[in-house]
Amino acid sequence: MSTLACEDLTVDVPSRRLVGPVNVTFRSGEVTAVLGPNGAGKSTWLASLCGGREPSSGSVFLDFADLSLMDPRERALRIGFLAQGREVAWGLDVETVVRLGRLPYGRTGISTSPADDAAVEDAINRCELGHLRDRNILTLSGGERARVLLARVLAGEPDWILADEPLAGLDPAFQLDIVRLLRELAQEGRGVIVTLHDLALVGRLADRVIVMRTGKVVADGPPVTVLTPDVMSVAYGVAVEVVTAANGERVVLPTQRLRLG
């Protein structure tokens, strides 16, 4: 089992604290969903967990090794990060963009070994991009582009996948497909951490739910203990109805905005 942990982690800007202090250990083989309102610190925390943003204090450890001391190439091989933004600078075809996920395996450029080809093909198939492989990525819709960027992460075959709002902008069918894919990746032994805003899909996706507010963790546990009216009202300032579907999933439905004192 692999672990990704932060100890006494904080992220500050000159005027205020964005995150922390936070002490959390993630385990491979499960999907952790990080929830919270806008400005809660979710994206900042996720970026610090992959080495994309340096903490102001505290540390991040990958299998007990300090992430800040790891070789950047080794870190890129172990942790794949999908940012929230979908901006793409160059008009490359889809297959080339996905192949960029293999950069950490090459010494002077993109590696093109049979293993690379197989990984790229698997990522394209998993994200259902075969019919788009020759298209210029700049001609794709936002949802299609999101799937291409996820495939690029998967092509790197990382042990950990950290995804910031991976379901945003997708139509319902592809949202369910990506939920299924992320669960499959966890079942294969990878660690998956995602930030989400769609409360209706959390129960289907996550083994563990962490709720943040004002940069701190206010709840952490399995969906059955975290997706409750009390926790959601504190985190989001809304009243919710929690419905248990026929398959046992908990679906959270916001019903009314609350005025919190």
Residue pairs with C-beta under 8 A, 6 or more apart in sequence:
1 27
1 28
1 29
2 27
2 28
2 62
2 63
2 159
2 160
2 191
3 25
3 26
3 27
3 28
3 61
3 62
3 63
3 64
4 25
4 26
4 49
4 60
4 61
4 62
4 79
4 160
4 191
4 193
5 24
5 25
5 26
5 60
5 61
6 22
6 23
6 24
6 48
6 49
6 55
6 58
6 59
6 60
6 61
7 23
7 58
7 59
7 60
7 61
8 20
8 21
8 22
8 23
8 57
8 58
8 59
9 19
9 20
9 21
9 22
9 23
9 45
9 48
9 55
9 57
9 58
9 59
9 60
10 17
10 19
10 20
10 21
10 22
10 55
10 56
10 57
10 58
11 17
11 18
11 19
11 20
11 41
11 44
11 45
11 48
11 53
11 55
11 56
11 215
12 18
12 56
17 215
18 41
18 44
18 215
19 41
19 44
19 45
19 48
19 215
19 216
20 41
20 55
20 56
20 57
20 58
20 215
20 216
21 57
21 58
21 216
22 45
22 58
22 215
22 216
22 217
24 210
24 217
24 220
26 32
26 191
26 193
27 191
28 159
28 160
28 186
28 189
28 190
28 191
29 186
29 187
29 189
29 190
29 191
30 186
30 191
30 192
30 207
30 208
31 182
31 183
31 186
31 192
31 193
31 194
31 205
31 206
31 207
31 208
32 191
32 192
32 193
32 194
32 206
32 207
32 208
32 209
32 210
33 194
33 195
33 196
33 202
33 205
33 206
33 208
33 209
33 210
34 42
34 45
34 46
34 193
34 194
34 195
34 196
34 210
34 211
34 212
35 42
35 195
35 196
35 197
35 199
35 202
35 209
35 210
35 211
35 212
35 235
36 42
36 211
36 212
36 213
36 235
36 236
37 213
37 235
37 236
37 237
39 214
40 212
40 213
40 214
40 215
40 235
41 212
41 214
41 215
41 216
42 164
42 195
42 212
43 84
43 164
43 165
43 195
44 53
45 212
46 81
46 162
46 164
46 193
46 195
47 53
47 81
47 83
47 164
48 54
48 55
48 60
49 60
49 79
49 162
49 193
50 75
50 79
50 81
50 160
50 162
51 60
51 67
51 68
51 70
51 72
51 75
51 79
52 81
52 83
54 68
59 66
59 67
59 68
60 66
60 67
60 68
61 67
62 70
62 75
62 78
62 79
62 160
67 75
70 78
73 104
76 103
76 104
76 156
76 158
77 104
77 105
77 156
77 158
78 158
78 159
78 160
79 158
79 159
79 160
79 162
80 101
80 153
80 154
80 156
80 158
80 160
80 161
80 162
81 153
81 162
81 163
81 164
82 149
82 150
82 153
82 161
82 162
82 163
82 164
82 166
83 164
84 164
84 165
84 168
84 195
86 142
86 145
86 146
86 149
86 169
88 97
88 137
88 138
88 145
88 149
91 136
91 137
91 138
92 136
92 137
93 133
93 134
93 135
93 136
93 137
94 124
94 129
94 132
94 133
94 134
94 135
94 137
94 140
94 148
95 120
95 124
95 133
95 134
97 137
97 148
97 149
97 152
98 120
98 123
98 124
98 129
98 148
98 151
98 152
98 155
99 110
99 116
99 120
99 155
100 110
100 152
100 155
101 119
101 120
101 123
101 151
101 152
101 153
101 154
101 155
101 156
102 110
102 111
102 116
102 119
102 120
102 155
102 156
103 109
103 110
103 111
103 156
104 156
105 111
105 113
105 115
105 116
105 156
110 116
119 155
119 156
119 157
120 155
122 154
122 155
123 151
123 152
123 154
123 155
124 130
124 133
124 151
126 151
126 154
126 181
127 147
127 148
127 150
127 151
127 154
127 181
128 147
128 174
128 177
129 144
129 147
129 148
129 151
132 140
132 144
132 148
137 145
137 148
140 148
142 169
143 169
143 170
143 171
143 174
146 166
146 168
146 169
146 170
147 170
147 174
147 178
150 163
150 166
150 178
153 161
153 163
154 161
154 185
158 190
159 190
159 191
160 190
160 191
160 192
160 193
161 182
161 185
161 190
161 191
161 192
161 193
162 193
162 194
163 182
163 192
163 193
163 194
163 195
164 194
164 195
165 194
165 195
165 196
165 197
166 178
166 182
166 194
167 175
167 178
167 179
167 196
167 198
167 201
168 197
170 178
175 198
175 201
176 204
179 201
179 204
179 205
182 192
182 194
182 205
183 205
185 192
186 192
186 207
194 205
196 202
196 205
199 227
199 232
199 240
199 251
199 252
199 253
199 254
200 251
200 252
200 253
202 209
202 223
202 227
202 250
202 252
203 223
203 227
203 245
203 249
203 250
203 251
203 252
204 249
206 223
207 222
207 223
208 220
208 221
208 222
208 223
209 219
209 220
209 221
209 222
209 223
209 226
209 227
210 217
210 219
210 220
210 226
211 217
211 218
211 219
211 220
211 226
211 231
211 235
212 218
212 235
213 234
213 235
218 231
218 234
218 235
219 225
219 226
219 231
219 235
220 226
223 250
224 250
227 242
227 250
227 252
228 242
229 239
229 240
229 241
229 242
232 238
232 240
232 252
232 254
233 239
233 240
233 258
233 260
236 254
237 257
237 258
237 259
237 260
238 254
238 255
238 256
238 257
238 258
239 254
239 255
239 256
239 257
239 258
240 252
240 253
240 254
240 255
241 252
241 253
241 255
242 250
242 251
242 252
242 253
243 250
243 251
243 253
244 250
244 251
245 251
